[in-house]
Amino acid sequence: MRKLFHAGLAVCFAITASGAIAQEVTLRMAILGGVGKSGYGVAMSKVPDAIYQATNGRVQVEIYDSLIPGPQLPNALRDGTVDMIGGVHVYMSGEEPRLGIGHLPGLLTNEKEYKNVLDAYMGELIAEVWDTRYNGHALTQGLWYEAPVFSNELIVKLEDFRGLKVRTHNYESAGMLTQVGAKPTQVPAGEMVNALQRGVIDALSAEYGSAVSLGVQDAAKYASLWDFSVNLGWTVVMNNESWASLPEDLQVQITEGMKNFQEERFANYIEETAAIRQEMIDAGIELVEVPETEQNRALSDENVTAIYDDWYARAADVGFDGKAVVQKVRDILGK
């Protein structure tokens, strides 16, 4: 058996029983670590087997969950440091607004709407971003689970946010928190529990599974799910050169396998979200319902207009018509 290397990609040639030469490949994939029970973490753990099965064992994926910090994953992909990454949209929405479409308040309100728009339009848009800006070939896309606000004091009225230092995870949510009187505070995910315990922050927004994985149940009493920035996306992406190095039959098999994988992830979303939500509750967090009147106040034109205007301005800065994109999404949803 002979092995060659292309960036992180290892290629082997094996002789089959029929005497034909079959190419076997090992891909190195970097992901965000420490969030294994999150929608992202669960999906990433299943990617190697999905690709292995789709290619009849000819492609193996090796996961590295502490090799590269989350915000640096796109650069590692672009530079070919690794063959694949589990891209995290929340880290990138500031520099690439198209990856923050799901964060826009009131636009996509649940996973069904997100998937509808993803299939009809947004999937290709996101894939184009990965290709043109990050030298990547998008294989499959999906969602983290829901992301409530964790705190030790009840946050069920809009006024409860005033003056609070709140750790958030994306640009658009930070804007919303500012609109409702809070102070968005940057804290790395791995430090947010300690920051809440020490009073560095008063509350934090984190996805159910991430929170449980990182131990938020040891630092917070309540979780309140506010209806802004509810769709946090991820993409499994392969470096363009690594993708081009694969033979065409493997490309076809991986493409089909990842398409099926995406359908499976969305099909299981509600059940998995309910399970991790219950695990969070069993761990001691009280899930608090936010009154609809307060949700509506948060999503009033007075608050969200500034978020959209800022998003449109940032869209123009990177060369696309943000208003046209939002209108396209609304047209698809019939809003």
N, C-alpha and C positions, 0 to 999 in steps of 0.2 A: 504493500500500500504506500502511495506517495502523497506527501502533504505539502501544499503551497500556502503562502500567507498573503492576504491582501488587506492592508490596514489591520483591523481586528478579525477579519474573516479568514478562517482556516478551511482549505479545500483539500479533500481526499479523493483519490480515484481508486475504486475497488472493482474487482472482477466478479461479475454475477455468475450464478450457476450455469447460465446459458452461454457464458463467455463474453457477454457484452460489458462494456466499461460504464459503470454508474458513478456519477459524481456525488460525493457526500460533503456536506458543508457544516461548519460550526460558526455560529454568529455570536458576537459579544453584545449584550444588551444592558445598558445602564438605566436604572430607574431610581426614583425617589425612595429612600429607605424610611423605616420606622412607622409606616402607615399601612401595615399589612391587612387590617380589617376594613379598610376604606374601599369604596367602589373601585378606585384606581388600583389599590394594592391587590384586591381579589382578582381583578382582571389581569394585571401584570403577571401574577403567579400562574395563570392559566395559559398565557401566550406560548410558552415553550412546548407544552403538550399539543396545543392546537396546531402549531406549525409542524411539529413532528408527525402528527397523525395525517395532516393534509399532504405531506410529502412522502408518506410511507416510510418514515424513518430516515430519509436522506438529509434532512436539515435539522440540526440541533441548535437550540438557543441557550446560551449560558447567561444567567442573570447576575448582575452586579448591583447591589442595592446600597452600597456605601462608597462606590468608586468616585462619583462625581456629585457635587451638591446640586440640588434641584434647579436653582436659577441658571446653572452653567450647563445643563443638559443640551440646550439648543446649540451652544458653541461646540460642544464635543461632537455632536452630530455633524455640524457643518464642516468641522476640521477633519472628520474621519477618525477621531480618537477611538470611537467605538462604531460598530456596524449599525446598531439600533438604539433607540431610546424610548422610554415611556414619557412622552412630552406632557408637561403640566401647564395648561392654559393660564391658570391664575398668575403664574410667575411672569407671563409674557404679555398680558393685556395692555400694560403701559406702553410698550414699544410697538405692539402690533394689535391695533384695535379689533381687527377681524376675529382674533382669537378670544375677544371679550364680548362677542354678541350675546352669548348666554347670560352674561352678567348685567345686561341692560335691564333696569327695573321695569316690570310689567310687560315685557315683550314676549318672552317665552316663559310660561308660568308652570310648566311641569315637563316630565320626561317624554310624554306623548307628543307634545308640541315640538319639543326639541328634536325628536327623532323624525317627525314629519318634515320639518324644515331641513334637517340634515340630509334626508334622502332626496328631497326635491331640489336642493340648491346649496345649502351651507356646507355639505360635505366636500363638494368640489372646490368651493371657495377656500375652505380651510386647507385642503390639499395643495392648492395653488400657493398659499402662503408658505407652507413648509418647503415646497419646491423652490420657489424664487428667492426666499429670504434665508432659508436654513439648509439648503442643499439636501433636502430630504424627500423621500417617497412615502407618502402616507399609506399605511396598510389597513388600519382599522381605527375607529373612533368610538368614544363613549362618554359616560358621565360618572362623576363621583356621586356618592349618596347625598342626601340633604344636609345642609350646613346651618344648624341653629346658632343662636347666640348663647354662650354659656356664661353664667354669672353667679354671684352669691347673694345678690339682691334682685328682686323681681324686675324684669324689664318687659312690661306688658302695655305701657302707654308710651306714646311718642316722647312725652316730657321726661320719661325715665332715662332717655339717652343723654340728656343735657349734661355736659361737663364730664362725661365718662371717657376714660382712656380705653379704647376698644381695639384689640388686635384684629385685623382683618387680613384677607388673603388676595385681594385683587384691587386694581385701580378703580373700577366702577363702584364697588362696595365702599371704598374709602370716600368717594365723592358723596354717596348717599348718607353715610354716617356724618359727614361734615354738614350736610343739609339739615339733618335733624338735631344738630347741636352737640354731637359727640366729637371726640378727638381721636382720629385714626392713628394707631401707633404700630410701628413696624417691629415685629418680634418673630424670629425664626420659629418654625413649627416645633422644633425640638426643644425650644426654651419657653414655650408659651405657658406650660403648666407651672413651672417655677416662677415665671413673671406674674402669674395670677396669684400664686401663694404669697409672694413678696410684696404685692401691691403695686408693682410696676405698671400693671394694667388693671382695670376694673372689670373687664369682660373680654371675651374673645369669640370670634366666629370660627368654627371649625366643623368639618364634616363628621357625621356620627362615628364612622369607623375610625377615622383619624383620631378623634377625641378619645375613644376607648383604647386604641392602640397606644396612645401617648400618656394615658392616665389622667385625663381631665376630671374623671370622677373623684379623684383624690383632692381636687382643688376647687370644684364648683358644686353648687346645690341645684341650680336651675338651668333648663335649656328652653329657650323660646324661639320658635321658628317664624321669622319674619319673611314676608313675601317679596324680598328684593335680593337679587343675585342668588337665585336658587338653582341655576344650572351651571355647574362647574365642569368644564370639559377636559378630556385628555385625548391624545392621539399616539398610537404606536407608529413610529416613523423609522425608516431605514435610510441610511446614507446613500445618496444617488450612485456613487461609484460602487459601493458594495452591492446594491441592487443590480446594476448593470453587469456585474461580474457573474451573476447567477445565470445558468442556462435557461432558455426560454420555458422549458417544461416546468422547471421549479418555480419560475415567476408566475406561471398560470396557476399552479397548484396552491401557492401561497396566497395569491390574490383571491381565489375562490374560498380557501379555508378561512381567511380573515374576514371575508364578507359574511360567511356563516357565523363566525365568532361574534361579529358585531350584532347580528340579529339575536343571537343567544344572550348576549349581555343585556340588551334592552328587554328581551322577553322575561328575564329573571330579575329585572330592576326592582319592581314593586315588592316582590317577596323578600329579596335580600335586604332592601331598605327597612322593611318591617322587622326583620329578624335582628338587625344590628341596632335599630331603635330600641327594641325590647331589651337587648343586652345592655344598652346604655342605662335604661331604666332600672334593670335588675342590679346594676352596679351602684345605684344610689342617686342617680340624677332624676329630678322631677321634671317631666315634660309639661310645660305650661302653655296653654292655648292663648294666642294673641287674639283679642276681639277683632271681628271683621271691620268694625268702625275705625280701629287704630291702623289696621292694615291699609285701609282706604286712605286714611290721612297720610300715611307714609308715602303712598304712591300717587299723591295728588300732583297736579301739574306744577304747583309751586315748588315741589321738591325735585321731581324727575326732569323737568325741562332743562335745568342746569347740567344734569348728567348727560343728557342727549346732546346738548349743544357742545359740551366739552368733547364728547366722543366724535361728533361730526368734525370738529376742528382738528382733532388728532388724526382722523381718517384722511382729511385733506393733506395733512403734513406728510403722510406716507403714500399719497397718490391715488386714493379712491374716493368715490362719492358715497359717503356714509348715509346720507338721506335716502339715496336710491336703494342701498342694501336693506335698510330698515323697512322701507316701503315694500320691497320684494318679499321680505319675511311676513309682513302684515297681509299682503295679498295672498300668500300661500295659506295662511291661517284664516283668511276671511275676516280679518279684524279691521 
